[in-house]
């Protein structure tokens, strides 16, 4: 039996939750879904330049878990960019109000 997933602290200020290649109709695109914790990991590591240990503390998770999350996120983003796919940020709790601040999400 696996351990239950730990809640992760997420602090995003999303302006949009969907990105797609320009000039290609939505009906012709496949979609990749980036989970909200993966987006938060990208924000902390790539945008803010935090080390994995510091970013993991901010999210309330272990460093190895953070490493797994950021690796998954980078792979999804690379696939979307290289293969010309749409990228959707799965943020159900942000759906109505995208400018939320601190939220805890379960994975």
Secondary structure, DSSP 8 states (H G I E B T S, - for coil): -------EEEE---S-SEE--TTS-GGG--EEEEEHHHHHHHIIIIIS---HHHHHHHHTS-HHHHHHHHHHHHHHHHHHHHHT-EEEEE-GGGSS-TT--EEEE--
